[in-house]
């Protein structure tokens, strides 16, 4: 599983021809979900299987996918909750200043004075509105993943330095 990248989860069946609606875990849905592409379904607990994408269309930002070998509503319903992965080796480089979520999760977050704020546990939102979910021991803090706030992002060192506007940390605590 370490060499796989989570790209989505099957939300539910759609229609009666074996299609499923996918909740995305990627900002690159058009690249990850296209006819002829192959994804890996399952998890380490449930087992893994490769499936080719037979057809795909997007509705309200989510892909509706038909997989080879999944032809009925019953077969599609059985996939509900299933994780969808691609091999990490198939993921190409990103433009400068953008990061895969998995690169940021686990990074320590400090302010510009060197005060630890916590550790990134997740990245939420689409590419243009992403935010870090930072656990600080008292709860979570949401920090916008914006260049003027996240002034240094160094996944190799597992460190992110932020310069939040006054009151942001308190306002975005949940």
C-alpha positions as CSV (number, residue, x, y, z in Angstrom):
1,X,0.0,0.0,0.0
2,X,3.0,2.3,0.5
3,X,3.5,2.5,-3.3
4,X,-0.2,3.4,-3.9
5,X,-1.9,6.8,-4.0
6,X,-5.5,7.2,-2.9
7,X,-7.5,9.0,-5.6
8,X,-11.1,8.4,-4.5
9,X,-13.7,6.3,-2.8
10,X,-16.8,4.8,-4.3
11,X,-19.8,6.7,-2.9
12,X,-22.6,4.6,-4.3
13,X,-24.0,2.9,-7.3
14,X,-25.4,5.1,-10.1
15,X,-28.1,3.8,-12.4
16,X,-28.6,0.1,-13.4
17,X,-25.6,-0.4,-15.8
18,X,-22.9,-0.9,-13.1
19,X,-21.7,2.6,-12.8
20,X,-20.6,4.2,-9.5
21,X,-20.2,7.8,-8.2
22,X,-16.8,8.5,-6.9
23,X,-15.9,10.9,-4.0
24,X,-12.6,12.4,-5.1
25,X,-9.3,12.4,-3.1
26,X,-7.3,14.0,-5.9
27,X,-7.2,17.4,-7.6
28,X,-6.4,15.8,-10.9
29,X,-9.7,14.0,-11.6
30,X,-9.5,14.4,-15.4
31,X,-6.0,12.7,-15.4
32,X,-6.9,9.9,-13.0
33,X,-10.3,9.0,-14.4
34,X,-10.4,8.5,-18.1
35,X,-11.5,5.6,-20.3
36,X,-8.8,2.9,-20.6
37,X,-7.1,4.0,-17.4
38,X,-6.5,1.4,-14.7
39,X,-7.2,1.9,-11.0
40,X,-6.6,-0.4,-8.1
41,X,-9.7,-1.1,-6.0
42,X,-9.6,-2.1,-2.4
43,X,-7.4,-1.8,0.7
44,X,-4.8,-3.8,2.5
45,X,-7.6,-5.2,4.7
46,X,-10.0,-6.1,1.8
47,X,-7.5,-7.0,-0.8
48,X,-6.6,-5.3,-4.0
49,X,-7.7,-5.8,-7.6
50,X,-7.0,-3.9,-10.8
51,X,-9.9,-2.6,-12.9
52,X,-9.9,-0.8,-16.2
53,X,-12.1,2.2,-16.6
54,X,-14.7,1.4,-19.3
55,X,-16.4,4.8,-19.3
56,X,-16.5,8.0,-17.3
57,X,-18.4,11.3,-17.2
58,X,-18.5,14.1,-14.7
59,X,-21.6,15.4,-12.9
60,X,-21.3,18.2,-10.4
61,X,-17.5,17.7,-10.1
62,X,-17.6,14.0,-9.4
63,X,-16.8,11.2,-11.8
64,X,-19.5,8.6,-12.6
65,X,-17.4,5.6,-13.6
66,X,-18.1,2.3,-15.3
67,X,-15.4,-0.3,-14.6
68,X,-14.7,-3.3,-16.8
69,X,-16.4,-6.4,-15.3
70,X,-18.9,-4.4,-13.3
71,X,-22.0,-4.6,-15.4
72,X,-25.0,-4.6,-12.9
73,X,-26.4,-2.4,-10.2
74,X,-25.8,-5.2,-7.7
75,X,-22.1,-5.4,-8.7
76,X,-21.8,-1.6,-8.4
77,X,-23.5,-1.5,-5.0
78,X,-21.0,-4.0,-3.7
79,X,-18.2,-1.5,-4.4
80,X,-19.7,1.2,-2.1
81,X,-17.0,2.5,0.2
82,X,-14.2,0.9,-1.8
83,X,-10.9,2.9,-2.1
84,X,-9.5,3.7,-5.5
85,X,-5.7,3.9,-6.0
86,X,-3.1,4.4,-8.6
87,X,0.5,3.4,-8.4
88,X,2.7,6.2,-7.0
89,X,5.1,5.6,-9.8
90,X,2.5,6.7,-12.3
91,X,2.1,10.1,-10.6
92,X,4.0,12.8,-12.6
93,X,5.7,15.8,-11.2
94,X,3.6,18.8,-10.2
95,X,4.1,22.5,-11.1
96,X,6.3,24.4,-8.7
97,X,4.4,25.5,-5.6
98,X,1.9,22.6,-5.7
99,X,2.1,19.4,-3.6
100,X,0.4,16.1,-3.4
101,X,-1.6,15.8,-0.2
102,X,0.4,12.8,0.9
103,X,3.6,14.9,0.8
104,X,2.1,17.4,3.4
105,X,0.4,15.0,5.8
106,X,2.7,14.4,8.7
107,X,4.6,17.7,8.3
108,X,5.3,19.8,11.4
109,X,3.8,23.3,11.3
110,X,5.6,26.2,12.9
111,X,5.0,29.9,12.9
112,X,7.7,32.3,11.7
113,X,9.0,32.7,15.3
114,X,9.6,28.9,15.4
115,X,6.7,28.2,17.7
116,X,5.3,24.7,17.0
117,X,1.6,24.8,16.0
118,X,1.0,21.1,15.4
119,X,1.2,18.4,12.7
120,X,-0.7,18.2,9.4
121,X,-3.2,15.3,9.6
122,X,-5.1,16.0,6.3
123,X,-5.4,18.4,3.4
124,X,-9.0,19.4,2.6
125,X,-10.6,21.2,-0.3
126,X,-9.9,21.5,-4.0
127,X,-6.6,22.8,-5.4
128,X,-7.5,26.5,-5.4
129,X,-9.1,26.4,-1.9
130,X,-6.9,23.8,-0.1
131,X,-6.4,24.1,3.6
132,X,-4.2,22.2,6.0
133,X,-5.8,20.4,8.9
134,X,-3.3,20.7,11.8
135,X,-3.7,18.8,15.0
136,X,-2.3,20.6,18.0
137,X,-3.3,18.4,20.9
138,X,-6.3,20.6,21.8
139,X,-8.1,20.1,18.5
140,X,-7.7,20.9,14.8
141,X,-6.7,24.2,13.2
142,X,-7.6,24.9,9.6
143,X,-4.8,26.9,7.8
144,X,-5.4,28.0,4.2
145,X,-2.7,26.6,1.9
146,X,-1.9,30.0,0.4
147,X,1.5,31.3,-0.5
148,X,1.2,34.4,1.7
149,X,0.3,32.3,4.8
150,X,2.4,29.1,4.2
151,X,5.7,30.9,3.6
152,X,7.9,27.8,3.6
153,X,6.8,24.3,2.5
154,X,9.5,21.7,2.7
155,X,8.1,18.2,2.4
156,X,11.6,16.7,2.4
157,X,12.2,18.1,5.9
158,X,8.6,17.4,6.9
159,X,8.2,21.1,7.9
160,X,5.9,23.9,7.0
161,X,6.4,27.5,8.2
162,X,3.3,29.7,8.4
163,X,2.8,33.4,8.9
164,X,-0.9,33.6,9.7
165,X,-2.8,36.9,9.9
166,X,-3.7,38.0,13.4
167,X,-6.5,35.9,14.8
168,X,-6.5,33.2,12.1
169,X,-5.4,30.4,14.4
170,X,-8.1,31.2,17.0
171,X,-10.8,31.8,14.3
172,X,-10.1,28.5,12.5
173,X,-9.8,26.2,15.5
174,X,-12.4,23.4,15.6
